[in-house]
Amino acid sequence: MEIQHEVSLKGHTTFKTGGFARLFCCVTTRNELEGAIEYAEIQKIPFYVLGSGSNVLVSEKGFEGLAIKIAIQGISFMDHGADTVRMSVEAGMSWDECVQVVVERGLYGLENLSLIPGTVGAAPIQNIGAYGVEVKDSIESVEVFNIETKSFETFTKEMCQFGYRDSLFKKREGKKYIVVGVRFLLSRKGVLKTEYKDVQNYFKENGGEVTLQSVRDAIIHIRTHKLPNLELLGTAGSFFKNPVVKREVIENLQKDFPLIPSYPTEKIDYVKTSAAFLIDKIAGLKGARDGDVGTYQNQALVLVNYGNTTGEAVLAFAHKIQKEVLEKTRIVIEPEVQTLGF
């Protein structure tokens, strides 16, 4: 493990913003992770754990501590009953590469989560989801390193406190845990979920049999056309969560905007609606731009760095969007992206 000095974080985040980390290291084993944490404690400096940097916005002030990039690799499979397979994956694995391997093995559960950027370790923290599927649906347990007890622990799904784009690991009491691995239970005889309009439209237009691979192909096609190319534009994907609000709020908005989406939630008096719809159809900010930051022309929920913007400019633009949506809908939209250094 090499400790580097004054490393630009622009190259370690997909938003391509941010200043320098005072110290930086890349850990490829669990022992190296322990060593990095010990180093930070001995030096009495803060540390921040990065995966692929696909869900973080960094300030131009950078980070006055040790940025630790998790690059631990490894994946294994074991039969778990007649129709179920347990998959154990290390935190530094690419999420989409993991999904690809799963689909190629004919295992159901993750195909709708294709092409989501990031690492496996970030998936349970954010409880990533797309097209009717959340990663918690397939997780058996999460392996973590406890920075207080200096021990590795295993959390069951229930212990992870999963919620919509939420988990224990995003809460204050969960900050002492670093995800090092995830165990999944996958099925050989699953049910494909194609209820979302975009997925249905894909198969109507392209035809063909609905299979594991074709659903993955559909998701990749949809995401490729709706989301920016990370090699060309900086972005962290969806910047805001879809809000959950009282049913009466949506019913009032439907008087003027009858097409506003409304999805049931576990609470009968609450529904989930589309942040993209609020930003696009009501606030009129799809494709809006302020200098080198703006909402993406094909997806209002996505904020992009068109060239050389700053983390501060992105955050200011996000606040502008929140204000416009609140004034026109009385709905608060919350960021999904994490921030560092602000």
PyMOL commands that set and color helices and strands:
alter all, ss='L'
color gray80, all
select helices_A, chain A and resi 10-12+30-43+95-104+111-113+122-126+135-137+158-160+168-170+172-174+197-206+212-226+247-253+275-282+311-329
alter helices_A, ss='H'
color red, helices_A
select strands_A, chain A and resi 4-8+20-27+47-50+56-58+63-70+75-79+84-90+129-130+133-134+139-146+151-156+177-187+234-238+244-246+263-264+270-272+289-290+293-296+299-305+338-340
alter strands_A, ss='S'
color yellow, strands_A
deselect
rebuild
show_as cartoon
